[in-house]
Amino acid sequence: MSNQHNQEKLSSARFSESTDAFVEAFTASIMFDKRMYKQDIQGSMAHARMLNKVGILDDKELQDIIDGLGQVQQEIEAGDFNWSIKQEDIHMNIEARLTNLIGITGKKLHTGRSRNDQVATDIRLYLRDEIDEILPELKRLQEGLIMLAEREAHTIMPGFTHLQTAQPVTFGHHMLAWFEMIKRDIERLQDCRKRVNTMPLGSAALAGTTYPIDRHYTAELLGFERISENSLDGVSDRDFAIEFTHFAATLLMHMSRFSEELVLWSSAQFQFIDLPDRFCTGSSIMPQKKNPDVPELVRGKTGRVYGHLISLLTLMKSQPLAYNKDNQEDKEPLFDTVDTVKGSLRAFADMVPAMIVKKEMTYEAAKRGFSTATDLADYLVGKGLAFRDSHEVVGLAVAHGIKTGQDLSEMSLETLQGFCDKISEDVYEVLTLEGSVAARDHFGGTAPKQVLEAVGRAKTYLETI
């Protein structure tokens, strides 16, 4: 091929013998860090422009470097680039090819920087770009939740605690609970991005450089909001990667909880929802099966992301300042976390708005389990009974219902008055599912009116993202 690299290792002068072939492959990172090629080239172009500004590179040298890096990027994107393990990583591969293309000027590019601050910059640029792709997917998932919440604002379903029927709610209100979780995830990611967007370039290996570099100019070219204040911390900080992975673990925890509900709700035992066929698979042996593979897989991937968070925390916990080779192990957990988050979000953002809610089934389920018992207790408090006493009365009524197979709303007035003489005909207004849901007509409550107002607030919030 015309673009074969110089296979000599650029840092080999220090050594009296060649690196063992196994060790060479074992210590190389090019197999996975090549995904940062755009960011590496972007950082190198900015660094070259800064070197030109301070007089280290002349105008021709700068143009040769910019043109050469542009050609390298074209070769990579065309699939014509020869990645070499001998060059160890993305930085040396690109620099070697650049030098091959433009000669000795290519070797001047590394003036005033080290691979330590170069890789720290690349990772931040990479993660910033990925965050900017993840945020719209989070927003798209929220849009699906809002659409469902608005559509199902009046759809009654049982609310659960301990997975036991507790009180009736609306499906719309339930969807907005997931909206709130994703909203917090967005806020965490936005906050994380602020710390990702700090430039370590100029820290060099660990102690800065004697060259008259202009870090503020480089930061401006690369769109960094701030510059690392300490060179030791600049090259060795991976808090931002840990923070992103913590965000991802929390997001996947939320999505796993949601997945668990979707798996339950789509089962024959619940029949609350129908998931679109395109997000499910069948069984190789049981023709009737429709398996909720997408939510099950997202639920399973949660443990994978938890593992990456622990991996990164463990990676950093014993490292002395400044950079150590251990940090090469930061990329694979981070890259896989990014891929897992993006894939999971895409699947959910496509699937959620296409869900079909089986209103009759959710309504019938809400009628079971004495879901209006708390409403009866509140009713008795309104009639002057102390809450603890009303709680006891309702407990007796529920016990009678279990024995006779009657819901509270199905009991005669005479039967109910047998438990408490303060009960009158108006009790049936609070014993209906509709009356129970509508009665919680306060900010954040289950009343359809409140759900629709919350949908309006959610839509306004999305306009700010």
C-alpha positions in Angstrom: 0.0 0.0 0.0 1.1 3.5 -0.6 0.6 4.6 2.9 2.7 2.1 4.8 4.0 3.5 8.0 7.6 3.8 9.1 7.6 0.7 11.4 10.4 2.2 13.6 9.1 3.1 17.0 9.6 6.8 17.5 10.6 6.4 21.1 13.0 3.5 20.6 16.4 5.3 21.1 16.3 4.8 24.9 16.3 1.0 24.6 19.1 -1.4 23.9 16.9 -4.3 22.8 13.6 -4.6 20.9 10.3 -5.0 22.8 9.2 -8.6 23.1 6.5 -9.3 20.4 4.0 -10.4 23.0 4.7 -7.4 25.2 4.4 -5.1 22.2 0.9 -6.5 21.4 -0.1 -6.7 25.1 0.7 -3.0 25.8 -0.7 -1.6 22.5 -4.0 0.2 22.6 -4.5 0.9 18.9 -7.1 -1.9 18.7 -9.6 0.2 20.7 -8.4 3.8 20.9 -8.5 4.2 17.1 -12.1 5.2 17.5 -10.8 8.6 18.7 -9.1 9.4 15.4 -11.2 12.4 14.7 -10.6 13.9 18.2 -6.8 13.1 17.9 -6.6 14.9 14.6 -8.8 17.8 15.8 -6.5 18.3 18.8 -3.4 18.1 16.7 -4.6 20.7 14.3 -5.4 23.1 17.1 -2.0 22.4 18.7 -0.3 23.1 15.4 -2.1 26.4 15.0 -1.1 27.4 18.5 2.6 26.5 17.7 2.3 28.7 14.7 0.9 31.5 16.7 3.8 31.4 19.2 6.4 31.2 16.4 7.5 27.6 16.8 6.0 26.6 13.4 6.2 28.8 10.3 3.2 29.3 8.0 4.3 26.7 5.5 5.0 24.1 8.2 1.5 24.7 9.7 -0.2 24.3 6.3 1.8 21.1 5.6 0.7 19.7 8.9 -3.0 20.7 8.4 -3.0 19.3 4.9 -1.3 16.1 6.0 -3.6 15.5 8.9 -6.5 16.1 6.5 -5.2 13.4 4.2 -4.7 11.0 7.2 -8.3 11.5 8.2 -9.5 10.9 4.6 -7.5 7.6 4.5 -8.9 6.5 7.8 -12.5 7.2 6.8 -12.0 5.5 3.4 -10.6 2.4 5.1 -7.2 2.8 3.5 -5.2 3.4 6.7 -2.7 0.8 7.8 -3.0 0.5 11.6 0.2 -0.7 13.2 0.6 -2.3 16.6 4.2 -1.3 16.4 3.1 2.3 16.8 1.2 1.3 19.9 -1.7 3.8 19.9 -3.8 6.3 17.9 -1.4 9.1 18.5 1.8 7.4 17.2 0.0 5.8 14.3 -1.3 9.2 13.1 2.0 11.0 13.7 4.0 8.3 11.9 1.8 8.5 8.9 1.9 12.3 8.9 5.7 12.2 9.0 5.7 9.7 6.2 3.5 12.1 4.2 5.2 15.5 4.9 8.7 14.6 6.1 10.5 16.0 9.1 7.8 18.7 9.7 5.6 16.0 10.9 8.0 15.4 13.8 7.7 19.0 14.9 4.0 18.6 15.7 4.7 17.0 19.0 6.6 20.0 20.3 5.4 21.1 23.7 3.1 18.2 24.4 3.2 14.6 25.5 1.1 11.5 24.8 0.0 11.9 28.4 -1.8 15.2 27.9 -2.7 14.3 24.3 -4.7 11.2 25.3 -6.3 13.1 28.2 -7.4 15.7 25.7 -8.6 13.2 23.1 -10.8 11.3 25.7 -12.4 14.6 26.8 -13.1 15.6 23.2 -14.5 12.2 22.4 -16.7 12.0 25.5 -17.9 15.6 24.9 -19.0 14.6 21.4 -20.7 11.5 22.7 -22.6 13.4 25.4 -23.8 15.8 22.7 -25.3 12.7 20.9 -26.7 11.1 24.0 -28.6 14.2 25.2 -31.0 14.3 22.2 -31.7 10.6 22.6 -32.7 11.2 26.3 -34.9 14.0 25.1 -36.5 11.7 22.5 -37.3 9.2 25.2 -38.9 11.9 27.3 -40.9 13.0 24.3 -42.3 9.4 24.0 -43.1 9.4 27.7 -44.9 12.7 27.4 -46.9 11.5 24.4 -48.0 8.4 26.3 -48.8 10.4 29.5 -51.0 12.8 27.5 -52.7 10.1 25.6 -53.4 8.0 28.8 -54.1 10.8 31.2 -57.5 9.4 32.1 -56.5 5.7 31.9 -56.9 4.1 35.3 -54.5 1.5 36.5 -53.5 0.1 39.9 -50.6 1.7 41.6 -48.3 -0.7 43.5 -46.2 -0.8 46.6 -44.4 -4.1 47.3 -45.9 -5.1 43.9 -49.2 -5.3 45.8 -52.2 -3.2 44.7 -52.1 0.0 46.7 -54.1 2.9 45.2 -55.5 3.6 41.8 -53.5 6.0 39.6 -53.5 6.8 35.9 -51.2 5.4 33.3 -50.3 8.9 32.3 -49.3 9.7 35.9 -47.1 6.6 35.9 -45.3 7.5 32.7 -44.5 10.9 34.2 -42.7 9.2 37.0 -40.3 7.8 34.4 -40.1 11.2 32.8 -38.9 12.7 36.2 -36.2 10.0 36.5 -34.9 10.7 33.0 -35.0 14.4 33.7 -32.6 13.9 36.6 -30.4 11.8 34.4 -30.3 14.7 31.9 -29.4 17.2 34.6 -26.6 14.8 35.8 -25.3 14.5 32.2 -25.4 18.2 31.6 -23.5 18.8 34.8 -21.0 16.1 33.9 -20.3 17.8 30.6 -19.1 20.9 32.3 -16.3 19.0 33.9 -15.6 17.0 30.8 -15.1 20.3 28.9 -11.8 21.1 30.6 -8.6 21.1 28.6 -5.5 19.3 29.9 -3.4 20.0 26.8 -0.3 21.9 27.8 0.3 19.8 30.9 2.7 17.8 28.7 4.0 14.6 30.4 3.2 15.9 33.9 5.1 19.2 34.6 4.1 21.5 31.7 6.6 22.6 29.1 9.4 25.2 28.7 8.0 26.2 25.3 6.0 29.5 25.2 2.7 27.8 24.5 -0.7 29.6 24.6 -3.1 27.2 26.3 -6.0 29.7 26.2 -5.7 30.0 22.4 -5.7 26.2 22.0 -8.7 25.9 24.3 -10.6 28.5 22.3 -9.9 26.6 19.1 -11.1 23.3 20.6 -14.2 24.8 22.3 -13.1 24.0 25.9 -14.8 26.2 28.5 -11.8 26.1 30.9 -8.2 24.9 31.2 -6.8 22.5 33.8 -5.1 24.4 36.6 -2.5 21.8 37.6 -0.4 19.9 35.2 -0.1 16.8 37.4 -3.9 16.6 37.8 -4.4 17.5 34.1 -2.7 14.3 32.8 -3.9 11.9 35.5 -7.5 13.0 36.1 -10.1 10.5 35.0 -12.9 11.7 37.3 -14.9 12.9 34.3 -14.9 9.4 32.9 -16.0 8.0 36.3 -18.7 10.6 36.6 -20.0 9.8 33.1 -20.1 6.1 33.9 -21.9 6.9 37.2 -24.5 8.8 35.2 -24.8 5.8 32.8 -25.2 3.4 35.7 -28.0 5.5 37.2 -29.7 5.9 33.9 -29.5 2.1 33.2 -30.8 1.5 36.7 -33.8 3.6 35.8 -34.2 1.9 32.5 -33.9 -1.5 34.1 -36.7 -0.7 36.6 -38.8 0.5 33.6 -37.9 -2.7 31.8 -39.0 -4.8 34.7 -42.4 -3.2 34.5 -42.7 -3.6 30.7 -41.8 -7.3 31.0 -44.5 -7.8 33.7 -47.1 -5.6 32.0 -46.7 -7.4 28.7 -47.1 -10.9 30.3 -50.3 -12.9 30.1 -50.7 -12.5 33.9 -50.9 -8.7 33.6 -51.9 -7.8 30.0 -51.5 -4.1 30.7 -49.7 -3.3 27.4 -48.8 -4.7 24.0 -45.3 -4.1 22.8 -44.8 -3.7 19.0 -43.8 -6.9 17.3 -40.7 -5.3 15.9 -39.3 -5.1 19.5 -40.0 -8.7 20.4 -39.0 -12.2 19.3 -40.7 -15.6 19.2 -39.7 -18.9 20.6 -37.9 -21.6 18.7 -40.2 -24.2 20.2 -43.3 -22.5 21.5 -45.2 -20.9 18.7 -47.4 -18.8 20.9 -44.6 -16.9 22.6 -43.9 -13.2 22.1 -40.8 -12.4 24.2 -40.1 -8.8 25.3 -36.4 -9.0 24.3 -35.6 -5.3 24.2 -36.5 -4.5 27.8 -35.0 -7.8 28.9 -31.8 -7.0 27.2 -31.6 -3.5 28.6 -32.3 -4.9 32.0 -29.4 -7.3 31.5 -27.0 -4.6 30.2 -27.4 -2.7 33.4 -25.0 -5.0 35.2 -22.5 -4.5 32.4 -22.5 -0.7 33.0 -22.3 -1.2 36.8 -19.2 -3.3 36.2 -17.6 -0.6 34.1 -18.2 1.9 36.9 -16.5 -0.3 39.5 -13.7 -1.1 37.0 -12.9 2.6 36.5 -13.1 3.4 40.3 -10.8 0.4 41.0 -8.5 1.5 38.2 -7.9 4.9 39.8 -8.0 4.0 43.5 -4.3 3.2 43.9 -2.6 5.4 41.3 0.1 7.8 42.5 0.5 11.0 40.6 0.8 11.5 37.8 0.2 9.4 34.7 0.5 5.6 34.8 0.1 2.9 32.2 -2.9 1.7 34.2 -4.8 4.5 32.6 -4.7 2.7 29.2 -7.5 0.6 30.8 -9.8 3.5 31.1 -10.9 3.5 27.4 -12.6 0.1 26.9 -15.0 0.4 29.9 -15.8 4.0 28.8 -16.3 3.2 25.2 -18.5 0.2 26.0 -20.5 2.3 28.4 -21.1 4.9 25.7 -22.2 2.2 23.2 -24.5 0.6 25.7 -26.2 3.9 26.7 -26.7 4.9 23.1 -28.1 1.6 22.0 -30.4 1.2 25.0 -31.7 4.8 24.6 -32.3 4.3 20.9 -34.3 1.1 21.5 -36.5 2.7 24.2 -37.0 6.0 22.4 -38.3 4.0 19.4 -40.4 1.5 21.5 -42.0 3.5 24.2 -44.3 5.8 22.1 -45.4 2.7 20.1 -46.7 0.8 23.1 -50.4 0.0 23.2 -52.1 0.3 26.6 -55.0 -2.1 27.2 -57.3 0.2 29.1 -59.9 -2.4 30.0 -57.3 -4.7 31.6 -55.6 -1.9 33.6 -59.1 -0.8 34.8 -60.1 -4.3 35.9 -56.8 -4.8 37.7 -57.3 -1.5 39.6 -60.7 -2.9 40.8 -59.0 -5.8 42.4 -57.1 -5.6 45.7 -59.3 -3.0 47.5 -57.4 -0.1 45.9 -59.8 2.5 47.3 -59.3 1.4 50.9 -57.2 4.5 51.7 -59.9 6.7 50.2 -62.4 5.2 52.6 -60.1 5.8 55.5 -59.7 9.5 54.4 -63.5 9.7 54.0 -64.0 8.6 57.6 -61.4 11.1 58.8 -63.5 13.8 57.0 -66.5 12.6 59.1 -64.6 13.2 62.3 -63.0 9.9 63.0 -59.3 9.8 64.1 -57.1 8.3 61.4 -56.0 5.4 63.5 -59.6 4.5 64.2 -60.6 4.9 60.6 -57.6 2.7 59.6 -59.0 0.0 61.9 -62.5 0.3 60.5 -61.4 0.0 56.9 -59.2 -3.0 57.9 -62.3 -4.8 59.2 -64.2 -3.9 56.0 -61.4 -5.3 53.8 -61.3 -8.5 55.8 -65.0 -8.9 55.2 -64.5 -8.2 51.5 -61.8 -10.9 51.3 -64.1 -13.4 53.0 -67.1 -12.6 50.8 -65.3 -11.9 47.6 -66.7 -8.3 47.5 -64.9 -5.1 46.7 -65.6 -2.1 49.0 -67.6 -0.5 46.2 -69.8 -3.6 45.9 -70.8 -3.7 49.6 -74.3 -2.5 50.6 -74.6 0.7 52.6 -76.0 -1.4 55.4 -72.9 -3.6 55.4 -70.5 -0.6 55.4 -72.5 1.1 58.2 -72.1 -2.1 60.3 -68.4 -1.2 60.5 -69.0 2.5 61.2 -72.2 4.5 61.6 -70.6 7.6 60.2 -70.7 6.2 56.7 -73.5 7.5 54.5 -74.7 7.3 50.9 -72.0 9.7 49.7 -69.3 7.1 50.5 -69.8 5.6 47.0 -68.4 8.8 45.4 -65.0 8.0 46.9 -65.1 4.2 46.4 -65.2 4.5 42.6 -61.8 4.4 40.8 -62.6 7.6 39.0 -63.5 9.4 42.2 -60.4 8.1 43.9 -58.1 9.3 41.2 -59.8 12.6 40.7 -59.8 13.4 44.4 -56.0 13.7 44.5 -56.2 17.0 42.7 -53.1 18.7 43.8 -49.7 19.6 42.3 -48.0 16.3 41.4 -51.2 14.3 42.1 -53.0 11.6 40.0 -56.0 13.6 38.9 -56.2 13.7 35.1 -56.3 17.5 35.3 -53.0 17.5 37.2 -51.5 14.9 34.8 -52.3 17.2 31.8 -50.8 20.2 33.6 -47.7 18.2 34.4 -47.5 17.2 30.7 -47.6 21.0 29.8 -44.8 21.7 32.3 -42.8 18.8 30.8 -43.2 20.1 27.3 -41.9 23.5 28.4 -38.9 21.8 30.1 -38.0 20.0 26.9 -37.8 23.3 25.0 -34.9 24.3 27.3 -32.8 21.2 26.5 
